[in-house]
């Protein structure tokens, strides 16, 4: 049903630009594939308290030209499915 890949210790850094044009840096922790859709699990680099830092999970979407974008997951049922898949990966990897 879902596959998850945790990335190596050297996590790639992604720079995302919000709606106001402000750049935010994230480390890419994992990529998930669930029911033919792809998701990225990110952690903000700006977090002050790394012990209590929450991950951000975004859906990979493409525009009509094939350019990749990351989007919020707006459907609650989809969100629950992806969050459960991430939690299973965390539990199985002992993160």
DSSP file (Angstrom, degrees, kcal/mol; ACC not computed):
  #  RESIDUE AA STRUCTURE BP1 BP2  ACC     N-H-->O    O-->H-N    N-H-->O    O-->H-N    TCO  KAPPA ALPHA  PHI   PSI    X-CA   Y-CA   Z-CA
    1    1 A X              0   0    0      0, 0.0    34,-1.4     0, 0.0     2,-0.3   0.000 360.0 360.0 360.0 -41.2    0.0    0.0    0.0
    2    2 A X  E     -A   34   0A   0     32,-0.2     2,-0.4    33,-0.1    32,-0.2  -0.999 360.0-159.6-145.2 148.3    2.8    2.4    0.8
    3    3 A X  E     -A   33   0A   0     30,-2.4    30,-2.7    -2,-0.3     2,-0.4  -0.946  11.1-168.9-120.9 144.4    6.6    2.6    0.5
    4    4 A X  E     -A   32   0A   0     -2,-0.4     2,-0.5    28,-0.2    28,-0.2  -0.999   6.8-163.6-135.9 139.8    8.8    4.9    2.5
    5    5 A X  E     -A   31   0A   0     26,-2.3    26,-1.8    -2,-0.4     2,-0.4  -0.966   8.1-154.4-124.1 115.8   12.4    5.7    2.0
    6    6 A X  E     -A   30   0A   0     -2,-0.5    24,-0.2    24,-0.2     2,-0.1  -0.704  25.9-128.8 -80.2 140.1   14.4    7.3    4.8
    7    7 A X        -     0   0    0     22,-2.3     4,-0.1    -2,-0.4    -1,-0.0  -0.412  29.4 -84.4 -87.7 166.7   17.3    9.2    3.4
    8    8 A X        -     0   0    0      2,-0.2    -1,-0.2    -2,-0.1     0, 0.0   0.073  51.8 -87.9 -60.0 176.9   20.9    8.9    4.5
    9    9 A X  S    S+     0   0    0      1,-0.2     2,-1.3     2,-0.1    -1,-0.1   0.805 118.9  70.9 -60.5 -30.8   22.4   10.8    7.4
   10   10 A X  S    S-     0   0    0      0, 0.0     2,-0.2     0, 0.0    -2,-0.2  -0.714  80.6-161.4 -89.2  91.3   23.2   13.7    5.0
   11   11 A X        -     0   0    0     -2,-1.3    18,-0.1    -4,-0.1    -2,-0.1  -0.531  19.5-114.4 -76.3 135.0   19.7   15.0    4.4
   12   12 A X        -     0   0    0     16,-0.4    16,-2.9    -2,-0.2     2,-0.5  -0.367  27.5-128.5 -64.3 148.0   19.3   17.2    1.3
   13   13 A X  E     -B   27   0A   0     14,-0.2     2,-0.4    12,-0.0    14,-0.2  -0.877  22.0-165.2-102.1 128.7   18.3   20.8    2.0
   14   14 A X  E     -B   26   0A   0     12,-3.3    12,-2.8    -2,-0.5     2,-0.6  -0.908  10.0-148.9-111.1 140.6   15.3   22.2    0.2
   15   15 A X  E     -B   25   0A   0     -2,-0.4     2,-0.4    10,-0.2    10,-0.2  -0.950  18.5-171.5-109.2 117.5   14.4   25.9    0.0
   16   16 A X  E     -B   24   0A   0      8,-2.9     8,-2.7    -2,-0.6     2,-0.5  -0.868  13.7-144.2-110.0 142.9   10.7   26.6   -0.2
   17   17 A X  E     -B   23   0A   0     -2,-0.4     6,-0.2     6,-0.2    -2,-0.0  -0.919  17.0-145.2-108.7 126.1    9.1   29.9   -0.9
   18   18 A X    >   -     0   0    0      4,-2.5     3,-2.1    -2,-0.5    -1,-0.0  -0.149  36.9 -86.2 -81.7-178.4    5.9   30.7    0.9
   19   19 A X  T 3  S+     0   0    0      1,-0.3    -1,-0.1     2,-0.1    -2,-0.0   0.712 128.5  53.8 -61.5 -22.0    2.9   32.8   -0.4
   20   20 A X  T 3  S-     0   0    0      2,-0.1    -1,-0.3     0, 0.0     3,-0.1   0.354 120.2-106.5 -95.8   5.5    4.6   36.0    0.8
   21   21 A X  S <  S+     0   0    0     -3,-2.1     2,-0.4     1,-0.3    -2,-0.1   0.584  72.6 142.4  83.5  10.3    7.8   35.3   -1.0
   22   22 A X        -     0   0    0      1,-0.0    -4,-2.5     2,-0.0     2,-0.3  -0.723  46.6-131.9 -89.4 131.7    9.8   34.4    2.1
   23   23 A X  E     -B   17   0A   0     -2,-0.4     2,-0.4    -6,-0.2    -6,-0.2  -0.611  22.2-172.8 -84.5 141.2   12.3   31.5    1.8
   24   24 A X  E     -B   16   0A   0     -8,-2.7    -8,-2.9    -2,-0.3     2,-0.4  -0.998  15.5-138.1-132.7 136.7   12.4   28.7    4.3
   25   25 A X  E     +B   15   0A   0     -2,-0.4    20,-2.7   -10,-0.2    21,-0.6  -0.794  24.0 176.8 -99.4 138.1   15.0   26.0    4.5
   26   26 A X  E     -BC  14  44A   0    -12,-2.8   -12,-3.3    -2,-0.4     2,-0.4  -0.970  27.2-130.1-134.7 148.7   14.0   22.4    5.2
   27   27 A X  E     -BC  13  43A   0     16,-2.7    16,-2.0    -2,-0.3     2,-0.8  -0.858  26.8-127.8 -94.0 136.9   15.9   19.1    5.4
   28   28 A X  E     + C   0  42A   0    -16,-2.9   -16,-0.4    -2,-0.4    14,-0.2  -0.768  32.7 173.2 -86.1 109.8   14.3   16.3    3.4
   29   29 A X  E     -     0   0A   0     12,-2.7   -22,-2.3    -2,-0.8     2,-0.3   0.869  57.7 -13.4 -85.5 -40.6   13.9   13.4    5.8
   30   30 A X  E     -AC   6  41A   0     11,-1.4    11,-3.0   -24,-0.2     2,-0.4  -0.988  49.2-135.9-159.7 160.3   11.9   10.9    3.7
   31   31 A X  E     -AC   5  40A   0    -26,-1.8   -26,-2.3    -2,-0.3     2,-0.4  -0.994  22.7-163.0-124.4 134.6    9.9   10.3    0.6
   32   32 A X  E     -AC   4  39A   0      7,-2.5     7,-2.6    -2,-0.4     2,-0.5  -0.914   9.8-160.2-118.2 142.7    6.7    8.3    0.7
   33   33 A X  E     +AC   3  38A   0    -30,-2.7   -30,-2.4    -2,-0.4     2,-0.4  -0.985  19.2 170.6-120.8 119.8    4.7    6.7   -2.1
   34   34 A X  E >   -AC   2  37A   0      3,-2.5     3,-1.8    -2,-0.5   -32,-0.2  -0.983  67.6 -20.5-134.4 120.3    1.1    6.0   -1.3
   35   35 A X  T 3  S-     0   0    0    -34,-1.4    -1,-0.1    -2,-0.4     3,-0.1   0.904 126.6 -50.6  47.6  51.5   -1.5    4.8   -3.8
   36   36 A X  T 3  S+     0   0    0      1,-0.2     2,-0.3    -3,-0.0    -1,-0.3   0.592 117.9 109.6  65.6  15.0    0.6    6.2   -6.7
   37   37 A X  E <   -C   34   0A   0     -3,-1.8    -3,-2.5    24,-0.0     2,-0.4  -0.882  59.4-138.4-115.0 152.7    1.0    9.7   -5.1
   38   38 A X  E     -C   33   0A   0     22,-0.5    22,-2.8    -2,-0.3     2,-0.3  -0.886  18.2-176.7-116.4 144.2    4.3   11.0   -3.7
   39   39 A X  E     -CD  32  59A   0     -7,-2.6    -7,-2.5    -2,-0.4     2,-0.4  -0.952  14.4-144.7-135.7 151.9    4.9   12.9   -0.5
   40   40 A X  E     -CD  31  58A   0     18,-2.7    18,-2.4    -2,-0.3     2,-0.6  -0.975   7.3-148.2-122.1 135.2    8.0   14.5    1.1
   41   41 A X  E     +CD  30  57A   0    -11,-3.0   -12,-2.7    -2,-0.4   -11,-1.4  -0.906  26.9 179.9-103.1 120.3    8.7   14.6    4.8
   42   42 A X  E     -CD  28  56A   0     14,-3.6    14,-3.2    -2,-0.6     2,-0.4  -0.828  22.2-154.4-122.0 155.5   10.6   17.7    5.8
   43   43 A X  E     -CD  27  55A   0    -16,-2.0   -16,-2.7    -2,-0.3    12,-0.1  -0.998  29.6-116.6-128.6 129.7   11.9   19.2    8.9
   44   44 A X  E >   -C   26   0A   0     10,-0.6     3,-0.6    -2,-0.4   -18,-0.3  -0.381  12.4-152.8 -65.5 136.9   12.5   23.0    9.2
   45   45 A X  T 3  S+     0   0    0    -20,-2.7    -1,-0.1     1,-0.2   -19,-0.1   0.714  90.3  66.2 -78.3 -21.5   16.1   24.1    9.7
   46   46 A X  T 3  S+     0   0    0    -21,-0.6    -1,-0.2     2,-0.0   -20,-0.1   0.530  70.2 125.0 -79.7  -5.0   15.1   27.3   11.5
   47   47 A X    <   -     0   0    0     -3,-0.6     3,-0.2     1,-0.1     6,-0.1  -0.320  47.7-158.9 -62.4 132.4   13.6   25.4   14.5
   48   48 A X  S    S+     0   0    0      1,-0.2     2,-0.8     4,-0.1    -1,-0.1   0.900  83.6  46.8 -75.9 -43.4   15.2   26.6   17.8
   49   49 A X    >   -     0   0    0      1,-0.2     3,-1.0     3,-0.1    -1,-0.2  -0.836  64.3-176.1-107.6  97.9   14.3   23.5   19.8
   50   50 A X  G >  S+     0   0    0     -2,-0.8     3,-0.8     1,-0.2    -1,-0.2   0.761  79.5  64.7 -66.7 -24.3   15.3   20.4   17.8
   51   51 A X  G 3  S+     0   0    0      1,-0.2    -1,-0.2     3,-0.0    -2,-0.0   0.836 112.1  33.7 -66.6 -31.7   13.8   18.0   20.4
   52   52 A X  G <  S+     0   0    0     -3,-1.0    -1,-0.2     2,-0.1     2,-0.2   0.147  86.5 135.2-111.1  17.8   10.3   19.3   19.8
   53   53 A X    <   -     0   0    0     -3,-0.8     2,-0.3    -4,-0.2    -3,-0.1  -0.474  45.0-142.7 -72.7 134.2   10.5   20.0   16.1
   54   54 A X        -     0   0    0     -2,-0.2   -10,-0.6     1,-0.0     2,-0.1  -0.747  13.7-123.6 -96.7 144.4    7.5   18.9   14.1
   55   55 A X  E     -D   43   0A   0     -2,-0.3     2,-0.5   -12,-0.1   -12,-0.2  -0.451  15.5-138.5 -80.3 159.3    7.9   17.5   10.6
   56   56 A X  E     -D   42   0A   0    -14,-3.2   -14,-3.6    -2,-0.1     2,-0.5  -0.979  12.6-160.6-117.8 129.8    6.1   18.9    7.6
   57   57 A X  E     +D   41   0A   0     -2,-0.5    16,-0.4   -16,-0.2     2,-0.3  -0.958  14.0 178.9-115.7 123.1    4.6   16.5    5.1
   58   58 A X  E     -D   40   0A   0    -18,-2.4   -18,-2.7    -2,-0.5     2,-0.4  -0.905  25.8-121.8-124.4 150.8    3.8   17.9    1.6
   59   59 A X  E     -DE  39  71A   0     12,-3.0    12,-2.8    -2,-0.3     2,-0.6  -0.722  23.5-126.5 -91.1 137.9    2.4   16.3   -1.5
   60   60 A X  E     + E   0  70A   0    -22,-2.8   -22,-0.5    -2,-0.4     2,-0.3  -0.752  38.4 171.6 -83.7 122.7    4.4   16.3   -4.7
   61   61 A X  E     - E   0  69A   0      8,-2.9     8,-3.1    -2,-0.6     2,-0.4  -0.885  20.5-142.5-129.0 161.3    2.2   17.8   -7.6
   62   62 A X  E     - E   0  68A   0     -2,-0.3     6,-0.2     6,-0.2     2,-0.1  -0.958   9.3-136.1-127.2 143.1    3.0   18.8  -11.1
   63   63 A X    >   -     0   0    0      4,-2.0     3,-2.0    -2,-0.4     6,-0.0  -0.265  45.1 -86.3 -84.6-178.1    1.8   21.7  -13.2
   64   64 A X  T 3  S+     0   0    0      1,-0.3    -1,-0.1     2,-0.1    -2,-0.0   0.701 129.5  54.0 -65.8 -17.8    0.8   21.4  -16.9
   65   65 A X  T 3  S-     0   0    0      2,-0.1    -1,-0.3     0, 0.0    -3,-0.0   0.417 120.8-106.1 -94.1   0.6    4.4   21.8  -18.0
   66   66 A X    <   +     0   0    0     -3,-2.0     2,-0.2     1,-0.3    -2,-0.1   0.558  68.1 150.3  87.6   8.1    5.6   19.0  -15.7
   67   67 A X        -     0   0    0      1,-0.1    -4,-2.0    -5,-0.0     2,-0.3  -0.561  45.1-122.7 -75.5 137.9    7.3   21.3  -13.2
   68   68 A X  E     +E   62   0A   0     -2,-0.2     2,-0.3    -6,-0.2    -6,-0.2  -0.622  34.0 173.1 -86.3 137.9    7.3   19.8   -9.7
   69   69 A X  E     -E   61   0A   0     -8,-3.1    -8,-2.9    -2,-0.3     2,-0.5  -0.941  28.0-129.0-135.1 158.4    5.7   21.6   -6.7
   70   70 A X  E     -E   60   0A   0     -2,-0.3     2,-0.3   -10,-0.2   -10,-0.2  -0.943  31.1-174.3-109.9 133.6    5.1   20.8   -3.1
   71   71 A X  E     -E   59   0A   0    -12,-2.8   -12,-3.0    -2,-0.5     2,-0.0  -0.915  28.4-103.7-129.3 149.7    1.5   21.3   -1.9
   72   72 A X        -     0   0    0     -2,-0.3     2,-0.8   -14,-0.2   -14,-0.1  -0.347  37.1-116.7 -62.6 151.7   -0.3   21.1    1.4
   73   73 A X        +     0   0    0    -16,-0.4    -1,-0.1     1,-0.2   -16,-0.1  -0.854  38.6 173.6 -93.2 109.5   -2.5   18.1    1.9
   74   74 A X        +     0   0    0     -2,-0.8     2,-0.5     5,-0.0    -1,-0.2   0.735  50.4  87.6 -93.0 -24.9   -6.0   19.5    2.2
   75   75 A X     >  -     0   0    0      1,-0.2     4,-2.7     2,-0.0     5,-0.2  -0.663  67.2-150.2 -80.0 122.3   -8.1   16.4    2.2
   76   76 A X  H  > S+     0   0    0     -2,-0.5     4,-2.5     1,-0.2     5,-0.2   0.874  95.7  50.8 -62.5 -39.3   -8.4   15.1    5.8
   77   77 A X  H  > S+     0   0    0      2,-0.2     4,-1.9     1,-0.2    -1,-0.2   0.910 112.2  46.9 -65.7 -42.0   -8.7   11.5    4.8
   78   78 A X  H  > S+     0   0    0      2,-0.2     4,-2.4     1,-0.2     5,-0.2   0.914 111.2  52.8 -63.6 -43.2   -5.6   11.7    2.6
   79   79 A X  H  X S+     0   0    0     -4,-2.7     4,-3.0     1,-0.2     5,-0.2   0.925 108.5  49.5 -58.8 -46.2   -3.7   13.5    5.4
   80   80 A X  H  X S+     0   0    0     -4,-2.5     4,-2.4     1,-0.2    -1,-0.2   0.900 110.6  50.5 -60.4 -41.9   -4.6   10.7    7.9
   81   81 A X  H  X S+     0   0    0     -4,-1.9     4,-1.9     2,-0.2    -1,-0.2   0.915 114.4  43.2 -62.8 -44.4   -3.4    8.1    5.5
   82   82 A X  H  X S+     0   0    0     -4,-2.4     4,-2.5     2,-0.2    -2,-0.2   0.906 113.4  50.8 -70.4 -42.4   -0.1    9.8    4.9
   83   83 A X  H  X S+     0   0    0     -4,-3.0     4,-2.4    -5,-0.2    -2,-0.2   0.895 110.6  50.0 -62.7 -39.6    0.5   10.6    8.6
   84   84 A X  H  X S+     0   0    0     -4,-2.4     4,-2.3    -5,-0.2    -1,-0.2   0.904 110.1  50.4 -64.0 -41.3   -0.2    7.0    9.5
   85   85 A X  H  X S+     0   0    0     -4,-1.9     4,-2.0     2,-0.2    -2,-0.2   0.906 111.3  48.5 -63.4 -41.8    2.3    5.8    6.8
   86   86 A X  H  X S+     0   0    0     -4,-2.5     4,-2.6     2,-0.2    -2,-0.2   0.921 110.7  50.6 -63.8 -43.8    4.9    8.2    8.2
   87   87 A X  H  X S+     0   0    0     -4,-2.4     4,-2.7     1,-0.2    -2,-0.2   0.894 108.7  52.0 -63.1 -39.2    4.3    7.0   11.8
   88   88 A X  H  X S+     0   0    0     -4,-2.3     4,-2.5     2,-0.2    -1,-0.2   0.907 110.9  48.2 -61.4 -41.9    4.7    3.4   10.6
   89   89 A X  H  X S+     0   0    0     -4,-2.0     4,-2.0     2,-0.2    -2,-0.2   0.909 111.5  49.5 -65.1 -42.6    8.0    4.3    9.0
   90   90 A X  H  X>S+     0   0    0     -4,-2.6     5,-1.9     1,-0.2     4,-1.2   0.934 113.3  46.8 -60.6 -46.7    9.1    6.1   12.2
   91   91 A X  H  <5S+     0   0    0     -4,-2.7    -2,-0.2     1,-0.2    -1,-0.2   0.901 113.9  46.9 -63.3 -42.0    8.2    3.1   14.3
   92   92 A X  H  <5S+     0   0    0     -4,-2.5    -1,-0.2     1,-0.2    -2,-0.2   0.802 118.0  41.6 -73.4 -27.9    9.8    0.5   12.1
   93   93 A X  H  <5S-     0   0    0     -4,-2.0    -1,-0.2    -5,-0.2    -2,-0.2   0.540 105.3-126.1 -94.8  -8.4   13.1    2.6   11.8
   94   94 A X  T  <5       0   0    0     -4,-1.2    -3,-0.2    -3,-0.2    -4,-0.1   0.894 360.0 360.0  65.9  41.4   13.2    3.6   15.4
   95   95 A X      <       0   0    0     -5,-1.9    -4,-0.1    -6,-0.2    -1,-0.1   0.468 360.0 360.0 -77.8 360.0   13.4    7.3   14.7
